[in-house]
Amino acid sequence: MSSSRRQVSGVVTRLSTRASPYHSAVTLFEADQPSTSLSSSSQRSKRIKLEVESKTSELTPSTSLQRTSPTLKLEEPVTEKDPSSRVKAKSPKKPKPIQRSLDIPHPAPSRWKEAYDSIKEMRAQIAAPVDTMGCSKAQHNEKDPKNRRFSILVSLMLSSQTKDEVTDAAVKKLRDAVGGTLSVAAVISADDSTISNAIAKVGFWRRKTGYIKKTALRLRDDFDSEVPKTVDELCSLPGVGPKMAFLTLLVAWNLNHGIGVDVHVHRITNRLGWHQRPTTKPEETRLNLQSWLPIELHREINHMLVGFGQTICVPVGPKCDSCTLSTKGLCPSANTKSPKSPKKRKRQSSADLERECGPEIDIAIES
């Protein structure tokens, strides 16, 4: 083993060389303790490693080792006394809080109360799917209060882009598939395939399978298997948006914290001209409505307009002839034109036919 002297940062250091045990073409240089006396607490030992890259094909027994641009690396052991050396993991990004109100309230539309009362009167005479198969009905087969609230949340998660009839059937099938009780523990224990097969008829069922499973795990780990009681906490769950959050608080906890705006509420209020500028997103609709609609009506407007949109003010071909808003001039989008009837063929008398076709001519063949 040979030795040499190398000067690093003004301190004379003795370097010892030895062949690498891993590769014969690599020589290792190790630094001994410097000759100058330094405090052991402030000076840590340093190991200098000289890495030499070479090509095996260029080595021959008769030639010396060929080295290419050696790289000098200083490796320092990391100790707990050096807090700057620790790498801190990034904390999870907190979701943006849900906006509760507008800075400038939206003006109340003219004659809105007349239109509201007319819709309410029509709804009292109509049985809509939401009345018998809405999210509030999902809790009726559960005895435990926690399971009731969880079943409401699951029903709302499944209802997105899905009719109430399909959602109601999926909730019942899921309850049977996980053992007869729709609870957080039952969903966690169930296989993903079991959940998927039960909800396969709802829209985006693959995505909702993951949402339901992840939500159940979050509820178990962070909320003691209970449905949260705030909008922001509910919206932090996978697959839960503001509409679901406000409706969950209303139905599960009887908390009136805002209006749940779905496609029906969004469509109908725009058809009624209740927005000074037509809204393009349900959240815009919610904030507008909450700024001028009396808070005591926030509880019922979703259920009322959903049923109205399912039966009369349907997305395509609304039944304006059956809606009292059109006759009262309360809906600017009403189609007041009567449907065109097929043209009836006029009955023509024999005299009219004679005038059109001319006199009758008898043709005979002479023998």
C-alpha positions, 0 to 999 in steps of 0.5 A: 500500500502506497501513501501520498500527501494532499493539501485540502483547504489549507490543511495537510492531509495524508492520503493512503491508496489501496486497490478497490476490492470490487474493481481492479481498475479503481484505486481508492484514496483514504484520508488520515486525520489532519495534522492540525488539532481541531475540536472533535465536536466541531470537525466531523471525519471526512472520507475522500473517495476518488472515482476513476472511470476507465474502459476495460477494453483500453487496458493491456497488461503492458500498459499502465492504468488510463484514467479519465477525468477523476471526480472527487467526492466528499462523503460526510456522515449525517448525524441527528445533531444536524437538523438541516440535513433532514428532509421533511415530507410535504404535508397533504394539500388542504382542499380549498374552502367552499364559498358560502356567499357572494361579495355582492348579493344577486338581486331578487328576480321580479315575480319570483314568489309567484313562480315559486308558489305556482311550482309548489302548488303543482308539485303538491299534486304530482308524485315524482320519483324523488318523493319515493326513491330519493336519498332520504329513503335510503336510511329507512332500512337501517336501525343504527343512526350512523348507518342511516347517515352513511347510507344517505351519503352513499345514496348521494354519491351514487345519484350523480348522473343517475336517475333516482329509480336506478340509484334506489335499486343500487343502494338496496342491492349494495346493502344486500351484497355487503351483508344486509347492513350498509355500514362503514365496516361492511363496505371496507370488508367487501371486495371491490368486485362485490361493490362494483357488481351491486352498483353496475347500473349507475353512471360511472360505476367503476369510479364510484366503486373506488370513491365509496371504498376510499370514503369508508376508509377515511370515515373510519380513520379520521371521523370515527366511522361517522359522517362529518357535520361540516361542508368542508369536511364532507367535500374532502371525501373522495367523490363528494361535491358541494351539492352532496355535502349540503344535501347530506347535512340537511337530510342526515343532520337536519342542518340548513347550511346551504342549497344543494343545486343539481342539474334540475335546480340549475336548469329550471332557475335558468329557464325562469330567468332568475339569474341576471346573467345565465349561470354556467355552473351549479355553484354559480347558481347556488351562490346566486340563489342563496344571496336572495332566496329567504333562508327558510326556503333553502330546505325545500327548494331542491326537493321541490324543483327536482320533482318538478324537473322530473315530471313537467320541466323535463330537460328535453321537450318540457311540458309547457302546456301542463305548466301554469307558469306559461299561462301566467307569464312567469316563465320567459322560456315557455313554449306557448305555441300549440303543437302542430297537428297533422294536416287532415285531408279534405273530403271532396264531393263528387261534384268537386272531383268532377270539376277537377277531373272533368266529365266522365267518359265511357269507352266501349269497344265496337264489335 
